[in-house]
Each structure stands twice: as structure tokens, then as C-alpha cells.
Amino acid sequence: MNGFDIDRPQTETEREPESETESEERGRLDPHEAARLLEQTTRHVQRELDFRSPGLSLLAAAAALIAFGSVWLSVRAQHPYKGPTPVGLIGLYAVILIRIVSVTYAHSRASAGVSGRSSRHRRAEAAGIAAALGAVYVVMAALANAGASDSVVYGVYVGTATLMVLGAFGIARSVAREDWPQFGVSVGIVLVAAGSAFAGPRGVWLADGIGCCAVLLAYTAVQAWLLRASRAGA
């Protein structure tokens, strides 16, 4: 062996085998890659949890028509316009309560065992929408205090503003989650609210009910189609 052999690079067969610890370290994912994969998985799971059944959407379509229709029935003969009667509001809030209970029950079953970041997101979303809706009614009180007519405050404004807030919130949420069917529903709700405002203080309620019902029926059809497609590809 001459002196040059000392610096000769080792061949694959001459190198010492890696220890078990070194092999494990080489096999581990890069932290950034692991975080990216975790985020993708979380988003996929969340989209699956948010996939509402066509039956639940069909119930929402009927609820919208009944809720807004009950208010319209209570104001359609008012001259001058005074706003929804207690009976009309009872019908409205009864339907809304049934809807909230049904959605909460379905969501609690779908999200059983899900916690952590996803749970915090849901709480933040609930707080955000509650604050936005609260602001709608604060402005309504300000309009009444400023002398705006009942037809504006309790007719055109309150229904239109409420739907626009809900629609805008739905748009932001669906874009963040890449839920394009829900994005379409939210855009549809905003357009219905804007168009219905031209129907006047009485007609706005009926227009909102029919419009929201139509949007939700279209969403029901899309959900049914997606559900059949997913089952066919499984």
C-alpha cells in the first residue's frame, strides 16, 4: 500500500453501514414538508365534514320559503307599513330555530372526535358571524333613531342587510376552504338580497323567500350530483 491510498475515496462497499438512528433520520420528512402535508390533510378532512347531505339542503330550501313567507303574510296587507307582526316573527324564528337545531345535530355527528385547530376555527367563525349580525341590528336601531321610516328600517333594510352579511361571510369561508359549490350558494344569496331590495318593504320578504329557496334547491341538485359522482368513482 502506498501513501496515496490513504486519501482514496471509499467505495460503497467500503463505507461503514449507517446506524439505525441515522437511517431513521434520513427517512424522516422535512418539517416544512410534514407541515404542508398536514395542512392538506386537514383541509381535505374539513371539506369532507362540511359536505352537507342533499336532504339537509332541501330542508333548508323549505325553511327559507316558510320563514320569509310567514313574514310576508303578516305584512302584505299593511297600509301604512309597520313591520312584521309578532305572529309573523314567531313563524320566522321558529323555522330558524328548527334549522339551527338540525344543522347543529348534523354537524356534531360529522365532527365527532375533531378538535384542536379545526375546533378553534369554528369558534372564531361563530364569533365573527355573531358580531356581524349584531352590527346589522345596531345600525337598524340607529336608523330608527334617526327617523327613518318603518318601511326602510323594518322592511327593506333588515332582511337585505342580514342576507348580505350571511352571504358575504359564506363567500369568505368557502373561498378559504376551496368549497366552490358553497361559494356559488353564497354568491347567489347576496344577489338575491340585492335584487329583492327593489321589491319594496312588503315584497322584499316574499322575494327573499323565493330567491333563497331557488338557490338552495340548485345547491341540493349539485350536491346530489357530486354525491353520485363520488360513489361511482369509489
Buried (B, 14 or more C-beta within 10 A) or exposed (E): EEEEEEEEEEEEEEEEEEEEEEEEEEEEEEEEEEEEEEEEEBBEEBEEBBBBBBEBBBBBBBBBBBBBBBBBBBBEEBEEBBBBBEEBBEBBEBBEEBBEEBBEEBBEEBBEEBEEEBEEBBEEBEEEBEEBBEEBEEBBEEBBEEEBBBBBBBBBBBBBBBBBBBBBBBBBBBEEBEBEBBBBBBBBBBBBBEBBBEBBBBBBBBBBBBBBBBBBBBBBEBBBEEEEEEEEEE
